[in-house]
Amino acid sequence: MPPQKQPNQFLKFSNLSIQMAVIIGVSAWGGNKLDAYYKNETPVFTIVLSLLGIAAAMYIVLKGLIKPGK
């Protein structure tokens, strides 16, 4: 059986960046929609969900960087 090829590092990191952008974008969009629905003067939901989205995206990126085999 021939050895398995390692995935292209460029594709791996571009996939991580796309995932990061989607997670942060969806969480910020959801926070914005919640603030509009509840008619908040201060964008509390947008801030909180954006920060949670950043934390989740960083977790995904770090998990992807620590496991070099995948």
C-alpha positions as CSV (number, residue, x, y, z in Angstrom):
1,M,0.0,0.0,0.0
2,P,1.5,3.4,-1.0
3,P,2.0,6.0,1.8
4,Q,-0.9,8.5,2.1
5,K,-0.3,12.0,0.8
6,Q,-0.5,14.8,3.3
7,P,-3.1,17.4,2.4
8,N,-1.9,20.6,0.9
9,Q,-1.1,23.1,3.7
10,F,-2.4,26.0,1.7
11,L,-5.8,24.3,1.4
12,K,-5.8,23.5,5.1
13,F,-5.1,27.0,6.3
14,S,-7.5,28.6,3.8
15,N,-10.2,26.3,5.0
16,L,-9.5,27.4,8.6
17,S,-9.7,31.0,7.6
18,I,-13.0,30.5,5.8
19,Q,-14.4,28.7,8.8
20,M,-13.2,31.5,11.1
21,A,-14.8,34.2,8.9
22,V,-18.1,32.3,8.7
23,I,-18.3,31.7,12.5
24,I,-17.6,35.3,13.3
25,G,-19.8,36.7,10.6
26,V,-22.8,34.5,11.5
27,S,-22.5,35.3,15.2
28,A,-22.2,39.0,14.6
29,W,-25.2,38.9,12.2
30,G,-27.3,37.0,14.7
31,G,-26.4,39.5,17.4
32,N,-27.4,42.3,15.1
33,K,-30.7,40.7,14.4
34,L,-31.4,40.1,18.1
35,D,-30.6,43.7,18.9
36,A,-32.9,44.9,16.2
37,Y,-35.7,42.5,17.4
38,Y,-35.4,43.7,21.0
39,K,-34.8,47.3,19.9
40,N,-31.7,47.7,22.1
41,E,-30.0,51.1,22.2
42,T,-26.7,49.5,23.1
43,P,-25.8,46.6,20.8
44,V,-25.3,44.1,23.7
45,F,-26.2,41.0,21.7
46,T,-23.9,42.0,18.8
47,I,-21.0,42.5,21.1
48,V,-21.5,39.4,23.2
49,L,-22.2,37.1,20.3
50,S,-19.3,38.6,18.3
51,L,-16.9,37.9,21.2
52,L,-18.3,34.4,21.6
53,G,-17.9,33.9,17.8
54,I,-14.2,35.0,18.0
55,A,-13.6,32.6,20.9
56,A,-15.2,29.7,19.0
57,A,-13.3,30.5,15.8
58,M,-10.0,30.7,17.7
59,Y,-10.7,27.4,19.3
60,I,-11.4,25.8,15.9
61,V,-8.2,27.3,14.5
62,L,-6.0,26.2,17.4
63,K,-7.5,22.8,17.3
64,G,-6.7,22.6,13.6
65,L,-3.1,23.8,14.1
66,I,-2.4,21.4,17.0
67,K,-3.5,18.3,15.0
68,P,-1.0,18.4,12.1
69,G,-2.1,15.0,10.7
70,K,-5.6,16.3,9.7
